[in-house]
Amino acid sequence: MMTTNLAGGETAILFVPKFREYGIRVLDGGSGFIAIEHCPWCGKSLPSALRHVWFKEIESRGFEVGDEAIPTEFLSDAWWRARPQQ
């Protein structure tokens, strides 16, 4: 049910592929959201978010947030999908 709702784009739940992060949108006109760790429909644990891993990874490569030289794979979920499961 969660996959269907995310695909429809008509729910307050969102998925941030770059960080493998799920959340509930804050409906204040901005882009903020509250991270969630469990499916709101079935209660099952969601995969762990990788936000902190992403920041460590780009920092270890000598980049800073906003650096235009960050490799393209780090702008999507490609960087973590290519790694062994975490």
N, CA, C and O atoms as CSV, one atom per row, in Angstrom:
chain,resi,resn,atom,element,x,y,z
A,1,MET,N,N,0.825,-1.190,0.000
A,1,MET,CA,C,0.000,0.000,0.000
A,1,MET,C,C,0.875,1.261,0.000
A,1,MET,O,O,0.541,2.252,-0.648
A,2,MET,N,N,1.992,1.215,0.729
A,2,MET,CA,C,2.874,2.383,0.773
A,2,MET,C,C,3.465,2.660,-0.606
A,2,MET,O,O,3.524,3.813,-1.032
A,3,THR,N,N,3.897,1.627,-1.301
A,3,THR,CA,C,4.468,1.802,-2.641
A,3,THR,C,C,3.461,2.459,-3.573
A,3,THR,O,O,3.812,3.360,-4.335
A,4,THR,N,N,2.217,2.015,-3.515
A,4,THR,CA,C,1.160,2.578,-4.347
A,4,THR,C,C,0.944,4.049,-4.026
A,4,THR,O,O,0.824,4.871,-4.934
A,5,ASN,N,N,0.892,4.385,-2.745
A,5,ASN,CA,C,0.678,5.777,-2.350
A,5,ASN,C,C,1.847,6.669,-2.738
A,5,ASN,O,O,1.640,7.807,-3.160
A,6,LEU,N,N,3.074,6.168,-2.602
A,6,LEU,CA,C,4.242,6.962,-3.006
A,6,LEU,C,C,4.222,7.206,-4.518
A,6,LEU,O,O,4.509,8.311,-4.978
A,7,ALA,N,N,3.885,6.176,-5.277
A,7,ALA,CA,C,3.867,6.290,-6.733
A,7,ALA,C,C,2.787,7.268,-7.196
A,7,ALA,O,O,2.966,7.966,-8.195
A,8,GLY,N,N,1.672,7.318,-6.474
A,8,GLY,CA,C,0.582,8.208,-6.863
A,8,GLY,C,C,0.876,9.673,-6.615
A,8,GLY,O,O,0.293,10.542,-7.264
A,9,GLY,N,N,1.770,9.957,-5.686
A,9,GLY,CA,C,2.145,11.336,-5.406
A,9,GLY,C,C,1.058,12.171,-4.754
A,9,GLY,O,O,1.164,13.396,-4.710
A,10,GLU,N,N,0.019,11.528,-4.249
A,10,GLU,CA,C,-1.082,12.279,-3.659
A,10,GLU,C,C,-1.186,12.057,-2.156
A,10,GLU,O,O,-2.275,12.148,-1.590
A,11,THR,N,N,-0.086,11.772,-1.522
A,11,THR,CA,C,-0.068,11.546,-0.084
A,11,THR,C,C,0.990,12.439,0.557
A,11,THR,O,O,1.887,12.936,-0.125
A,12,ALA,N,N,0.883,12.636,1.843
A,12,ALA,CA,C,1.866,13.453,2.550
A,12,ALA,C,C,3.150,12.673,2.814
A,12,ALA,O,O,4.128,13.244,3.296
A,13,ILE,N,N,3.163,11.366,2.502
A,13,ILE,CA,C,4.358,10.537,2.676
A,13,ILE,C,C,5.263,10.749,1.469
A,13,ILE,O,O,4.785,10.820,0.337
A,14,LEU,N,N,6.557,10.851,1.705
A,14,LEU,CA,C,7.509,11.007,0.607
A,14,LEU,C,C,8.704,10.089,0.808
A,14,LEU,O,O,8.964,9.602,1.909
A,15,PHE,N,N,9.420,9.868,-0.282
A,15,PHE,CA,C,10.648,9.073,-0.270
A,15,PHE,C,C,11.732,9.917,-0.897
A,15,PHE,O,O,11.555,10.455,-1.990
A,16,VAL,N,N,12.876,10.038,-0.199
A,16,VAL,CA,C,14.032,10.784,-0.711
A,16,VAL,C,C,15.061,9.744,-1.147
A,16,VAL,O,O,15.806,9.233,-0.311
A,17,PRO,N,N,15.116,9.418,-2.453
A,17,PRO,CA,C,15.988,8.341,-2.920
A,17,PRO,C,C,17.459,8.508,-2.546
A,17,PRO,O,O,18.113,7.537,-2.164
A,18,LYS,N,N,17.981,9.723,-2.652
A,18,LYS,CA,C,19.406,9.956,-2.377
A,18,LYS,C,C,19.803,9.481,-0.988
A,18,LYS,O,O,20.908,8.973,-0.795
A,19,PHE,N,N,18.909,9.644,-0.021
A,19,PHE,CA,C,19.211,9.275,1.366
A,19,PHE,C,C,18.492,7.999,1.823
A,19,PHE,O,O,18.630,7.589,2.976
A,20,ARG,N,N,17.720,7.368,0.914
A,20,ARG,CA,C,16.876,6.212,1.275
A,20,ARG,C,C,16.077,6.540,2.536
A,20,ARG,O,O,16.087,5.799,3.518
A,21,GLU,N,N,15.394,7.664,2.471
A,21,GLU,CA,C,14.728,8.215,3.644
A,21,GLU,C,C,13.240,8.443,3.352
A,21,GLU,O,O,12.873,8.965,2.300
A,22,TYR,N,N,12.403,8.042,4.299
A,22,TYR,CA,C,10.968,8.220,4.198
A,22,TYR,C,C,10.536,9.289,5.190
A,22,TYR,O,O,11.160,9.461,6.236
A,23,GLY,N,N,9.472,10.004,4.862
A,23,GLY,CA,C,9.005,11.026,5.779
A,23,GLY,C,C,7.592,11.476,5.493
A,23,GLY,O,O,6.979,11.088,4.499
A,24,ILE,N,N,7.091,12.302,6.390
A,24,ILE,CA,C,5.781,12.916,6.239
A,24,ILE,C,C,6.020,14.401,5.979
A,24,ILE,O,O,6.682,15.083,6.762
A,25,ARG,N,N,5.479,14.885,4.883
A,25,ARG,CA,C,5.672,16.293,4.505
A,25,ARG,C,C,5.100,17.230,5.572
A,25,ARG,O,O,4.053,16.960,6.160
A,26,VAL,N,N,5.807,18.327,5.805
A,26,VAL,CA,C,5.299,19.406,6.641
A,26,VAL,C,C,4.610,20.357,5.662
A,26,VAL,O,O,5.264,20.936,4.794
A,27,LEU,N,N,3.320,20.514,5.796
A,27,LEU,CA,C,2.535,21.253,4.814
A,27,LEU,C,C,2.517,22.751,5.098
A,27,LEU,O,O,1.463,23.346,5.321
A,28,ASP,N,N,3.718,23.351,5.086
A,28,ASP,CA,C,3.843,24.785,5.334
A,28,ASP,C,C,4.329,25.542,4.107
A,28,ASP,O,O,4.707,26.710,4.199
A,29,GLY,N,N,4.319,24.874,2.958
A,29,GLY,CA,C,4.766,25.504,1.721
A,29,GLY,C,C,6.238,25.295,1.438
A,29,GLY,O,O,6.710,25.637,0.353
A,30,GLY,N,N,6.981,24.738,2.392
A,30,GLY,CA,C,8.405,24.481,2.201
A,30,GLY,C,C,8.656,23.040,1.793
A,30,GLY,O,O,7.743,22.323,1.384
A,31,SER,N,N,9.911,22.632,1.912
A,31,SER,CA,C,10.276,21.274,1.520
A,31,SER,C,C,10.550,20.377,2.726
A,31,SER,O,O,11.040,19.259,2.568
A,32,GLY,N,N,10.239,20.856,3.921
A,32,GLY,CA,C,10.514,20.104,5.133
A,32,GLY,C,C,9.644,18.869,5.296
A,32,GLY,O,O,8.531,18.789,4.775
A,33,PHE,N,N,10.187,17.904,6.039
A,33,PHE,CA,C,9.436,16.701,6.353
A,33,PHE,C,C,9.945,16.125,7.660
A,33,PHE,O,O,11.040,16.444,8.123
A,34,ILE,N,N,9.114,15.262,8.245
A,34,ILE,CA,C,9.473,14.573,9.475
A,34,ILE,C,C,9.809,13.143,9.084
A,34,ILE,O,O,8.967,12.431,8.538
A,35,ALA,N,N,11.037,12.722,9.360
A,35,ALA,CA,C,11.475,11.375,9.001
A,35,ALA,C,C,10.672,10.332,9.775
A,35,ALA,O,O,10.344,10.523,10.946
A,36,ILE,N,N,10.364,9.228,9.097
A,36,ILE,CA,C,9.663,8.121,9.745
A,36,ILE,C,C,10.480,6.849,9.577
A,36,ILE,O,O,11.235,6.712,8.614
A,37,GLU,N,N,10.330,5.928,10.508
A,37,GLU,CA,C,11.082,4.668,10.480
A,37,GLU,C,C,10.189,3.452,10.290
A,37,GLU,O,O,10.683,2.332,10.160
A,38,HIS,N,N,8.868,3.667,10.274
A,38,HIS,CA,C,7.924,2.565,10.122
A,38,HIS,C,C,6.851,2.934,9.100
A,38,HIS,O,O,6.473,4.099,8.972
A,39,CYS,N,N,6.371,1.935,8.382
A,39,CYS,CA,C,5.296,2.140,7.417
A,39,CYS,C,C,4.041,2.574,8.163
A,39,CYS,O,O,3.646,1.915,9.125
A,40,PRO,N,N,3.405,3.665,7.744
A,40,PRO,CA,C,2.203,4.126,8.432
A,40,PRO,C,C,0.989,3.235,8.199
A,40,PRO,O,O,-0.008,3.371,8.909
A,41,TRP,N,N,1.041,2.329,7.229
A,41,TRP,CA,C,-0.080,1.443,6.952
A,41,TRP,C,C,0.040,0.111,7.692
A,41,TRP,O,O,-0.938,-0.361,8.271
A,42,CYS,N,N,1.227,-0.498,7.680
A,42,CYS,CA,C,1.352,-1.825,8.287
A,42,CYS,C,C,2.227,-1.839,9.536
A,42,CYS,O,O,2.209,-2.818,10.282
A,43,GLY,N,N,2.986,-0.783,9.777
A,43,GLY,CA,C,3.844,-0.709,10.952
A,43,GLY,C,C,5.201,-1.367,10.787
A,43,GLY,O,O,6.011,-1.333,11.713
A,44,LYS,N,N,5.471,-1.962,9.638
A,44,LYS,CA,C,6.748,-2.630,9.385
A,44,LYS,C,C,7.892,-1.610,9.382
A,44,LYS,O,O,7.733,-0.484,8.911
A,45,SER,N,N,9.045,-2.025,9.913
A,45,SER,CA,C,10.228,-1.160,9.891
A,45,SER,C,C,10.653,-0.888,8.455
A,45,SER,O,O,10.677,-1.792,7.620
A,46,LEU,N,N,10.984,0.356,8.181
A,46,LEU,CA,C,11.497,0.743,6.870
A,46,LEU,C,C,13.009,0.577,6.863
A,46,LEU,O,O,13.622,0.536,7.930
A,47,PRO,N,N,13.629,0.480,5.683
A,47,PRO,CA,C,15.090,0.405,5.636
A,47,PRO,C,C,15.697,1.639,6.316
A,47,PRO,O,O,15.133,2.731,6.247
A,48,SER,N,N,16.816,1.462,6.954
A,48,SER,CA,C,17.491,2.572,7.631
A,48,SER,C,C,17.849,3.665,6.634
A,48,SER,O,O,18.306,3.387,5.526
A,49,ALA,N,N,17.637,4.904,7.041
A,49,ALA,CA,C,18.024,6.046,6.214
A,49,ALA,C,C,19.548,6.096,6.115
A,49,ALA,O,O,20.256,5.681,7.033
A,50,LEU,N,N,20.034,6.605,5.001
A,50,LEU,CA,C,21.478,6.667,4.762
A,50,LEU,C,C,21.998,8.097,4.694
A,50,LEU,O,O,23.088,8.334,4.174
A,51,ARG,N,N,21.235,9.045,5.209
A,51,ARG,CA,C,21.641,10.455,5.175
A,51,ARG,C,C,23.035,10.641,5.771
A,51,ARG,O,O,23.897,11.254,5.140
A,52,HIS,N,N,23.268,10.121,6.978
A,52,HIS,CA,C,24.568,10.298,7.636
A,52,HIS,C,C,25.686,9.604,6.853
A,52,HIS,O,O,26.813,10.097,6.817
A,53,VAL,N,N,25.381,8.467,6.228
A,53,VAL,CA,C,26.376,7.754,5.426
A,53,VAL,C,C,26.727,8.582,4.190
A,53,VAL,O,O,27.893,8.654,3.802
A,54,TRP,N,N,25.719,9.210,3.568
A,54,TRP,CA,C,25.939,10.044,2.383
A,54,TRP,C,C,26.909,11.179,2.710
A,54,TRP,O,O,27.862,11.416,1.967
A,55,PHE,N,N,26.665,11.888,3.833
A,55,PHE,CA,C,27.532,12.999,4.204
A,55,PHE,C,C,28.959,12.517,4.485
A,55,PHE,O,O,29.923,13.161,4.072
A,56,LYS,N,N,29.095,11.395,5.183
A,56,LYS,CA,C,30.435,10.840,5.452
A,56,LYS,C,C,31.134,10.474,4.156
A,56,LYS,O,O,32.328,10.725,3.988
A,57,GLU,N,N,30.384,9.879,3.242
A,57,GLU,CA,C,30.961,9.432,1.972
A,57,GLU,C,C,31.463,10.609,1.131
A,57,GLU,O,O,32.581,10.567,0.619
A,58,ILE,N,N,30.643,11.660,0.985
A,58,ILE,CA,C,31.115,12.779,0.166
A,58,ILE,C,C,32.267,13.514,0.863
A,58,ILE,O,O,33.184,14.003,0.204
A,59,GLU,N,N,32.214,13.588,2.200
A,59,GLU,CA,C,33.302,14.233,2.934
A,59,GLU,C,C,34.601,13.436,2.782
A,59,GLU,O,O,35.673,14.021,2.622
A,60,SER,N,N,34.509,12.115,2.831
A,60,SER,CA,C,35.708,11.281,2.694
A,60,SER,C,C,36.342,11.418,1.307
A,60,SER,O,O,37.524,11.127,1.124
A,61,ARG,N,N,35.547,11.860,0.341
A,61,ARG,CA,C,36.041,12.066,-1.021
A,61,ARG,C,C,36.499,13.505,-1.250
A,61,ARG,O,O,36.898,13.865,-2.357
A,62,GLY,N,N,36.441,14.324,-0.202
A,62,GLY,CA,C,36.932,15.694,-0.294
A,62,GLY,C,C,35.917,16.712,-0.785
A,62,GLY,O,O,36.298,17.812,-1.183
A,63,PHE,N,N,34.632,16.371,-0.766
A,63,PHE,CA,C,33.598,17.287,-1.231
A,63,PHE,C,C,32.850,17.893,-0.055
A,63,PHE,O,O,32.869,17.357,1.053
A,64,GLU,N,N,32.195,19.010,-0.310
A,64,GLU,CA,C,31.311,19.649,0.656
A,64,GLU,C,C,29.923,19.720,0.042
A,64,GLU,O,O,29.771,19.686,-1.179
A,65,VAL,N,N,28.915,19.817,0.893
A,65,VAL,CA,C,27.541,19.938,0.408
A,65,VAL,C,C,27.452,21.140,-0.529
A,65,VAL,O,O,27.972,22.215,-0.230
A,66,GLY,N,N,26.792,20.944,-1.658
A,66,GLY,CA,C,26.639,22.011,-2.632
A,66,GLY,C,C,27.758,22.093,-3.654
A,66,GLY,O,O,27.669,22.858,-4.615
A,67,ASP,N,N,28.807,21.312,-3.456
A,67,ASP,CA,C,29.939,21.296,-4.387
A,67,ASP,C,C,29.458,20.756,-5.727
A,67,ASP,O,O,28.906,19.658,-5.790
A,68,GLU,N,N,29.660,21.506,-6.780
A,68,GLU,CA,C,29.213,21.089,-8.108
A,68,GLU,C,C,30.002,19.909,-8.646
A,68,GLU,O,O,29.591,19.295,-9.631
A,69,ALA,N,N,31.131,19.576,-8.020
A,69,ALA,CA,C,31.955,18.463,-8.487
A,69,ALA,C,C,31.580,17.124,-7.846
A,69,ALA,O,O,32.208,16.105,-8.134
A,70,ILE,N,N,30.558,17.118,-6.974
A,70,ILE,CA,C,30.110,15.852,-6.376
A,70,ILE,C,C,29.709,14.926,-7.521
A,70,ILE,O,O,28.943,15.326,-8.397
A,71,PRO,N,N,30.221,13.687,-7.524
A,71,PRO,CA,C,29.887,12.762,-8.614
A,71,PRO,C,C,28.371,12.575,-8.773
A,71,PRO,O,O,27.630,12.558,-7.790
A,72,THR,N,N,27.938,12.440,-9.998
A,72,THR,CA,C,26.522,12.331,-10.345
A,72,THR,C,C,25.804,11.239,-9.569
A,72,THR,O,O,24.647,11.418,-9.189
A,73,GLU,N,N,26.467,10.104,-9.323
A,73,GLU,CA,C,25.771,9.018,-8.625
A,73,GLU,C,C,25.335,9.407,-7.217
A,73,GLU,O,O,24.431,8.784,-6.660
A,74,PHE,N,N,25.967,10.433,-6.629
A,74,PHE,CA,C,25.592,10.885,-5.286
A,74,PHE,C,C,24.406,11.841,-5.292
A,74,PHE,O,O,23.970,12.289,-4.232
A,75,LEU,N,N,23.888,12.153,-6.453
A,75,LEU,CA,C,22.723,13.022,-6.561
A,75,LEU,C,C,21.435,12.207,-6.660
A,75,LEU,O,O,20.343,12.768,-6.745
A,76,SER,N,N,21.567,10.887,-6.648
A,76,SER,CA,C,20.412,9.991,-6.722
A,76,SER,C,C,20.668,8.802,-5.797
A,76,SER,O,O,21.571,8.837,-4.962
A,77,ASP,N,N,19.878,7.773,-5.952
A,77,ASP,CA,C,20.060,6.567,-5.159
A,77,ASP,C,C,21.119,5.635,-5.744
A,77,ASP,O,O,21.371,4.570,-5.182
A,78,ALA,N,N,21.738,6.011,-6.853
A,78,ALA,CA,C,22.724,5.139,-7.509
A,78,ALA,C,C,23.891,4.794,-6.593
A,78,ALA,O,O,24.401,3.675,-6.653
A,79,TRP,N,N,24.327,5.726,-5.746
A,79,TRP,CA,C,25.497,5.485,-4.896
A,79,TRP,C,C,25.248,4.360,-3.895
A,79,TRP,O,O,26.148,3.553,-3.661
A,80,TRP,N,N,24.065,4.276,-3.300
A,80,TRP,CA,C,23.841,3.233,-2.319
A,80,TRP,C,C,23.317,1.955,-2.933
A,80,TRP,O,O,23.511,0.882,-2.362
A,81,ARG,N,N,22.664,2.030,-4.068
A,81,ARG,CA,C,22.193,0.801,-4.733
A,81,ARG,C,C,23.364,-0.031,-5.247
A,81,ARG,O,O,23.255,-1.253,-5.345
A,82,ALA,N,N,24.480,0.615,-5.575
A,82,ALA,CA,C,25.664,-0.080,-6.091
A,82,ALA,C,C,26.477,-0.738,-4.973
A,82,ALA,O,O,27.363,-1.546,-5.250
A,83,ARG,N,N,26.188,-0.403,-3.724
A,83,ARG,CA,C,26.925,-0.939,-2.572
A,83,ARG,C,C,26.278,-2.219,-2.057
A,83,ARG,O,O,25.112,-2.490,-2.344
A,84,PRO,N,N,27.032,-2.999,-1.301
A,84,PRO,CA,C,26.404,-4.146,-0.636
A,84,PRO,C,C,25.306,-3.646,0.296
A,84,PRO,O,O,25.404,-2.545,0.836
A,85,GLN,N,N,24.268,-4.445,0.485
A,85,GLN,CA,C,23.135,-4.051,1.346
A,85,GLN,C,C,23.592,-3.606,2.719
A,85,GLN,O,O,24.469,-4.219,3.328
A,86,GLN,N,N,22.977,-2.518,3.203
A,86,GLN,CA,C,23.293,-1.977,4.531
A,86,GLN,C,C,22.067,-2.035,5.395
A,86,GLN,O,O,22.110,-1.629,6.556
